[in-house]
């Protein structure tokens, strides 16, 4: 992951230093596409795990909030 970020930063740096438009060759496009596809799959797994973690935390907080509100309503009815 770190090496991919470093490569992307170096690529952007050198691409920004040119004055003429750069057209990548067929091999370069295939390499770029394969790197992109690999990173997309990797990041999809990371995003899914983060979403699952946050979903569980938010769900538990929502359940706790609802339980607290219902407990308060029940306490008010008993008084």
C-alpha positions in Angstrom: 0.0 0.0 0.0 2.8 2.4 0.9 4.7 1.6 -2.2 1.6 2.1 -4.4 1.0 5.5 -2.8 4.7 6.4 -3.3 4.6 5.4 -6.9 1.4 7.4 -7.5 3.0 10.5 -5.8 6.1 10.2 -7.9 4.1 9.7 -11.0 2.0 12.8 -10.3 5.1 14.8 -9.5 6.8 13.9 -12.8 3.6 14.2 -14.8 3.1 17.7 -13.5 6.6 18.7 -14.6 6.1 18.1 -18.3 4.9 20.8 -20.6 3.6 18.6 -23.4 0.7 16.2 -23.0 1.7 12.6 -22.2 0.0 9.7 -23.9 0.8 6.4 -22.2 1.7 3.4 -24.3 -0.5 0.3 -24.5 1.8 -1.6 -22.0 1.7 1.4 -19.6 -2.1 1.5 -19.8 -2.3 -2.2 -19.1 0.0 -1.9 -16.1 -1.9 1.1 -14.8 -5.2 -0.7 -15.2 -3.9 -3.8 -13.4 -2.6 -1.7 -10.5 -5.9 0.2 -10.3 -7.9 -3.1 -10.3 -5.7 -4.6 -7.6 -6.0 -1.5 -5.4 -9.7 -1.3 -6.0 -10.2 -4.9 -4.8 -8.0 -4.3 -1.8 -9.7 -1.0 -0.8 -13.1 -2.5 -1.3 -12.3 -5.1 1.4 -11.0 -2.4 3.7 -14.1 -0.2 3.1 -16.4 -3.1 3.8 -14.7 -4.0 7.1 -14.9 -0.3 8.2 -18.5 0.0 7.2 -19.3 -3.2 9.1 -17.5 -1.9 12.2 -19.2 1.5 12.1 -22.6 -0.1 11.4 -22.2 -2.3 14.5 -21.2 0.7 16.7 -24.0 3.0 15.4 -26.6 0.2 15.7 -25.6 -0.5 19.3 -25.7 3.3 20.1 -29.2 3.5 18.5 -30.4 0.5 20.5 -29.0 1.9 23.7 -30.6 5.2 23.0 -34.0 3.7 22.3 -33.8 1.5 25.4 -32.9 4.5 27.5 -35.9 6.4 26.1 -38.3 3.5 26.7 -36.9 3.0 30.2 -37.5 6.7 31.0 -41.1 6.4 29.6 -41.7 3.4 31.8 -40.3 5.1 34.8 -42.5 8.1 34.2 -45.6 5.9 33.9 -44.8 4.1 37.2 -44.5 7.4 39.1 
